[in-house]
Amino acid sequence: MFFVYILYSEKLDKYYVGYSNNYLERIERHNRGGIKFTTAGQPWSFVYKEGFETKELAARREIEIKKWKSRKMIIKLIGTLE
């Protein structure tokens, strides 16, 4: 199982979208500074995930969300959890 996940940095007031087959370990790496792109935004809070059967489907969904380039759309997506 693969997951698309969204993290939020209060410090930067930004969202980060990624995918992984182990999203919990990946989030830990983001918060340990193990991923250069997200180091400045620590700590990152987990705000959303979607599960997929294959890596390809997860990667496709990650790209779809990133192509939105819209904070409003991400907030709307996250709001579907409530």
N, C-alpha and C positions, 0 to 999 in steps of 0.2 A: 504494500500500500504506500502511495506517495501523497504528500500533502502540499497544498499551496497555503502559505501562512502570511499574515500581515502583522507587523510589529509597529508600535508607536513610540516615538521619543518625545517626551514632554520637553526636554531640554532644547531640542531643535524644532519642536512642533511639526514633525514630519512623520510620514508613514514609510515603511519599507516592506516590499513584497518579495517573497522568495518561495522556493519549493525544496522539499527534501523528503527522503523516506524515513527520517528520524527528526521530526521538527523540534522535539524537546531538546535534543542534544544540539541542534543547530542554533536554537535560541540561546542556549548557554554559551555557545561559541561567540555569538554576537555580543553578549554581555561580558565576556572575558577579554574581549579585544582581539579575538582570533580571526576576525574578518575586518580588514582594513577599512572598507567603505563605511561600516557602521560604528567604528570606534568612537568617533566624536559625539555620537548621540546617546551614549550609555547613560543610564540604563534604558533598555528597550522593554516595553511591555507587550505581552502577547495579547492581540485583540481579535484574531479571526483565523479560522482554518477551514479548508475544504479537502475532502479525501477523494483520491482517484486510484483506479486499478493499476494504471501504468505510469511510468516516468514520462512518456510522451504526452499523455493527456494532462498531467500536472504542469509540464513545461509549457504546453499550449495555453492553458488557463492563466499561468503566470504572465505570459506575453500579452494575452488579451487584457488583463487588468492593467499592466504597465502601459499599454497603448492608449488607455483612457486618458492618461495625463490629467486626471481630474480628481482633486481632493474630494469634491462633492460626491462623485460616484463611489469612491472608496468608503466614505462615511455612510452613504446609503446602503452599500453592500454590508458593512459591519452592522448596521442597524437591523438587518434581517435576523440577527441572532436574538434580539429582544422579543 
